[in-house]
């Protein structure tokens, strides 16, 4: 256990808060020096540990100093804090109002610009964001629980952005964790929009489609694509422009 805690502390998770959490004490995680605000303590620890175990650390896809990073599905901002800690400037998108308020609090004073919006495939003023009863990381525009496929009923209307909006004139890394919308968004994007992202790392959800479809689409746009992780209903895909 100590070795794992030290490893996670190198990624930005406070050693002290992690130890106290392991001891069962009711402590909020500190990440990159920030005591994380979140709609609930379980979400704070879930997201902090997801980033601290290195889920997004991969050769060629790890943020570097001077990069422009776009974080779609930022939740409370832990990935954004991690990328900023590595030297990047980040634009972080999160649609759900309470989670967005935590994101704003967590990234205050950092080189991170929070935007309240859900990513959609087709431009519209608002979209219906369905709220998961499991935890806030599973809220989804697709209207169903992202692992079981069960329909979600509670919702809130939120502002939207398209992939062309978030990529803008270009970015060094686009991170997508949009709970099923990744299929509609990527399959509907033009090659030119996709290529404005030098690198893409995304979480896919099988309840919304087959990852092979995303791999084919990104390869057609001229990107080198790898499946970085595949666990039952979810996985992670990395893609980048260029020969290697």
Buried (B, 14 or more C-beta within 10 A) or exposed (E): EEEEBEEBBEBBBBBEBBBBBEEEEEBBBBBBEBBBBBBEBEBBBBBBBBBBBBBBEBEBBBBEEEBBBBBBBBBBBBBBBBBBBBEBBBBBBBBBEBBBBBBBBBBEEBEBEBBBBBBBBEEEEBBEBBBBEBBBBBBBBBEBBBBEBEEBEEBBEBBBBBBBBBBEEEBBBBBBBBBBBBBBBBEBBEEEBBBBBBBBBBBBBBBBBEBEEBBEBBEEBEBBBBBBEEEEBBBBBBBBBEEE
